[in-house]
C-alpha cells in the first residue's frame, strides 16, 4: 500500500488501515523512528458514548495502588 507526503508534511493513512486498527479522526499517535522506518502507534483513550460506559472504569485502580504501596513498604522494611 502506498501513500504520499504532502507539502505540509502530512501523510494519509489509507481507509482500510484505519478501519483495521480502529482509529478515527482526532485520535493521537506515538511516533517513533527505528532506523529508516517510521512507526506510528495509536494512543488508545477511553471514549464514553453514554454515562453507562463509565460503570466499572475504576475497577482495579485501588488494587493497583495498594499493591504499589505494599511494594514500597516492603522496600522500606528491607533497606536500613
MARBA-3410 file (N, C-alpha, C, O; in Angstrom, 1 decimal):
80
0.8,-1.2,0.0,0.0,0.0,0.0,0.9,1.2,0.0,1.9,1.3,0.7 ~ 0.5,2.2,-0.8,1.3,3.5,-0.9,0.5,4.7,-0.4,-0.7,4.7,-0.5 ~ 1.2,5.7,0.0,0.6,7.0,0.3,1.6,8.1,0.1,2.8,7.8,-0.1 ~ 1.2,9.3,0.0,2.1,10.4,-0.3,2.3,11.3,0.9,1.4,11.5,1.7 ~ 3.4,12.0,0.9,3.7,13.0,1.9,3.3,14.4,1.3,3.8,14.7,0.2
2.5,15.2,1.9,2.0,16.4,1.4,3.1,17.5,1.6,4.1,17.3,2.3 ~ 2.9,18.7,1.0,3.8,19.8,1.2,3.9,20.2,2.7,5.0,20.7,3.1 ~ 2.9,20.0,3.4,2.9,20.3,4.9,3.4,19.2,5.7,3.3,19.3,7.0 ~ 3.9,18.1,5.1,4.4,17.0,5.9,3.4,16.1,6.4,3.6,15.3,7.3 ~ 2.2,16.1,5.9,1.1,15.2,6.3,1.1,13.9,5.4,1.4,13.9,4.2
0.7,12.8,6.1,0.6,11.5,5.4,-0.9,11.0,5.7,-1.4,11.1,6.8 ~ -1.5,10.5,4.6,-2.8,10.0,4.7,-2.7,8.5,5.1,-2.0,7.8,4.4 ~ -3.4,8.0,6.1,-3.4,6.6,6.4,-4.6,6.1,5.6,-5.7,6.5,5.9 ~ -4.4,5.1,4.8,-5.5,4.6,3.9,-6.6,4.0,4.8,-6.5,3.5,5.9 ~ -7.8,4.2,4.2,-9.1,3.8,4.9,-9.0,2.4,5.4,-9.5,2.1,6.6
-8.6,1.4,4.6,-8.5,0.0,5.0,-7.7,-0.1,6.3,-8.0,-0.9,7.2 ~ -6.6,0.6,6.4,-5.7,0.5,7.5,-6.4,1.1,8.7,-6.3,0.5,9.8 ~ -7.0,2.3,8.6,-7.7,3.0,9.7,-8.8,2.1,10.3,-8.9,1.9,11.5 ~ -9.5,1.4,9.4,-10.6,0.6,9.8,-10.1,-0.7,10.5,-10.6,-1.1,11.5 ~ -9.0,-1.2,10.0,-8.4,-2.5,10.6,-7.9,-2.2,12.0,-7.9,-3.1,12.9
-7.3,-1.0,12.3,-6.8,-0.8,13.6,-7.8,0.1,14.5,-7.4,0.5,15.6 ~ -8.9,0.4,13.9,-10.0,1.1,14.6,-9.5,2.5,15.1,-9.7,2.8,16.3 ~ -9.0,3.3,14.2,-8.6,4.7,14.5,-9.5,5.6,13.7,-10.0,5.2,12.7 ~ -9.7,6.8,14.2,-10.6,7.7,13.6,-10.1,9.1,13.7,-9.1,9.4,14.5 ~ -10.7,10.1,13.1,-10.3,11.5,13.1,-10.1,11.9,14.6,-11.0,11.7,15.4
-9.0,12.6,14.8,-8.8,13.1,16.2,-8.0,12.2,17.1,-7.5,12.7,18.1 ~ -7.8,10.9,16.7,-7.0,10.0,17.5,-5.6,10.5,17.5,-5.1,11.0,16.5 ~ -4.9,10.2,18.6,-3.5,10.6,18.8,-2.6,9.4,18.5,-3.0,8.2,18.7 ~ -1.4,9.6,18.1,-0.4,8.6,17.8,0.9,8.9,18.4,1.3,10.1,18.5 ~ 1.6,7.9,18.9,3.0,8.0,19.3,3.8,7.7,18.0,3.5,6.8,17.3
4.8,8.5,17.8,5.7,8.3,16.6,7.1,8.0,17.0,7.6,8.6,17.9 ~ 7.7,7.0,16.4,9.0,6.5,16.7,9.8,6.3,15.4,9.2,5.8,14.4 ~ 11.0,6.7,15.4,11.9,6.4,14.3,12.8,5.2,14.6,13.5,5.3,15.6 ~ 12.7,4.2,13.8,13.5,3.0,14.0,14.4,2.8,12.8,13.9,2.3,11.8 ~ 15.6,3.2,12.8,16.5,3.1,11.6,15.9,4.1,10.6,15.8,5.3,10.9
15.5,3.6,9.4,14.9,4.4,8.4,13.4,4.3,8.4,12.7,4.8,7.5 ~ 12.8,3.6,9.3,11.4,3.3,9.4,10.7,4.3,10.4,11.3,4.7,11.4 ~ 9.5,4.6,10.1,8.7,5.5,11.0,7.6,4.6,11.5,6.8,3.9,10.7 ~ 7.4,4.5,12.8,6.4,3.6,13.4,5.4,4.5,14.1,5.7,5.4,14.9 ~ 4.1,4.4,13.7,3.0,5.1,14.4,2.3,4.1,15.3,1.9,3.1,14.8
2.1,4.5,16.5,1.4,3.7,17.5,0.2,4.5,18.0,0.4,5.5,18.6 ~ -1.0,4.0,17.7,-2.2,4.7,18.2,-2.2,4.7,19.8,-1.9,3.8,20.4 ~ -2.5,5.9,20.3,-2.7,6.1,21.8,-4.2,5.9,22.0,-5.0,6.7,21.7 ~ -4.5,4.7,22.6,-5.9,4.4,22.9,-6.4,5.2,24.1,-5.8,5.1,25.2 ~ -7.5,5.9,24.0,-8.1,6.6,25.1,-9.5,6.1,25.2,-10.2,5.7,24.3
-10.0,6.1,26.5,-11.4,5.7,26.7,-12.3,6.7,26.2,-12.2,7.9,26.5 ~ -13.3,6.3,25.4,-14.3,7.2,24.8,-15.6,6.7,25.2,-16.1,5.7,24.7 ~ -16.3,7.4,26.1,-17.6,7.1,26.6,-18.6,7.6,25.6,-18.6,8.7,25.1 ~ -19.6,6.8,25.2,-20.7,7.2,24.4,-21.9,7.6,25.2,-22.7,8.4,24.8 ~ -22.0,7.0,26.4,-23.1,7.3,27.3,-22.6,7.1,28.7,-21.6,6.5,28.9
-23.4,7.6,29.7,-22.9,7.6,31.0,-22.7,6.1,31.5,-21.9,5.9,32.4 ~ -23.4,5.2,31.0,-23.3,3.8,31.4,-21.9,3.2,31.1,-21.4,2.3,31.7 ~ -21.2,3.8,30.1,-19.9,3.4,29.8,-18.9,3.6,30.9,-17.8,2.9,30.9 ~ -19.2,4.5,31.8,-18.3,4.7,32.9,-18.4,3.7,34.0,-17.5,3.7,34.9 ~ -19.4,2.9,34.0,-19.6,1.9,35.1,-18.4,0.9,35.0,-18.1,0.3,34.0
-17.7,0.7,36.1,-16.6,-0.2,36.2,-15.3,0.3,35.8,-14.3,-0.4,35.8 ~ -15.2,1.6,35.4,-14.0,2.1,34.8,-12.8,2.2,35.9,-11.7,2.1,35.5 ~ -13.2,2.3,37.2,-12.2,2.3,38.2,-11.8,1.0,38.8,-10.9,0.9,39.6 ~ -12.4,-0.1,38.3,-12.1,-1.4,38.8,-10.6,-1.7,38.6,-10.0,-1.5,37.5 ~ -10.0,-2.1,39.7,-8.6,-2.5,39.6,-7.6,-1.3,40.0,-6.5,-1.5,40.3
-8.1,-0.1,39.9,-7.3,1.1,40.2,-6.8,1.1,41.7,-5.7,1.3,42.0 ~ -7.8,0.8,42.6,-7.5,0.8,44.0,-6.5,-0.4,44.3,-5.6,-0.3,45.1 ~ -6.8,-1.6,43.7,-5.9,-2.7,43.9,-4.5,-2.4,43.5,-3.5,-2.8,44.2 ~ -4.4,-1.8,42.3,-3.0,-1.5,41.8,-2.3,-0.5,42.7,-1.1,-0.6,43.0 ~ -3.0,0.5,43.2,-2.5,1.5,44.2,-2.0,0.8,45.4,-0.9,1.0,45.9
-2.8,-0.1,46.0,-2.5,-0.8,47.2,-1.3,-1.7,47.0,-0.4,-1.8,47.9 ~ -1.2,-2.4,45.9,0.0,-3.3,45.6,1.2,-2.4,45.5,2.3,-2.8,46.0 ~ 1.2,-1.2,44.9,2.3,-0.4,44.8,2.8,0.1,46.2,4.0,0.1,46.5 ~ 1.8,0.5,47.0,2.2,0.9,48.4,2.8,-0.2,49.2,3.7,0.0,49.9 ~ 2.3,-1.5,49.0,2.8,-2.6,49.6,4.3,-2.9,49.2,5.1,-3.2,50.1
4.6,-2.7,47.9,5.9,-2.9,47.4,6.9,-1.9,48.1,8.0,-2.2,48.5 ~ 6.4,-0.6,48.1,7.2,0.5,48.8,7.5,0.2,50.2,8.6,0.4,50.7 ~ 6.4,-0.3,50.9,6.6,-0.7,52.3,7.6,-1.8,52.5,8.4,-1.8,53.4 ~ 7.5,-2.8,51.6,8.5,-3.9,51.7,9.9,-3.5,51.5,10.8,-4.0,52.1 ~ 10.1,-2.5,50.6,11.5,-2.0,50.3,12.0,-1.2,51.5,13.1,-1.3,51.9
11.1,-0.5,52.2,11.5,0.3,53.4,11.9,-0.7,54.5,12.8,-0.4,55.3 ~ 11.1,-1.8,54.6,11.4,-2.8,55.7,12.7,-3.5,55.5,13.4,-3.9,56.4 ~ 13.2,-3.6,54.2,14.4,-4.4,53.9,15.6,-3.4,54.0,16.6,-3.8,54.6 ~ 15.5,-2.2,53.5,16.6,-1.3,53.5,16.7,-0.6,54.8,15.7,-0.1,55.4 ~ 17.9,-0.5,55.4,18.1,0.3,56.7,18.0,1.7,56.5,18.1,2.5,57.5
END
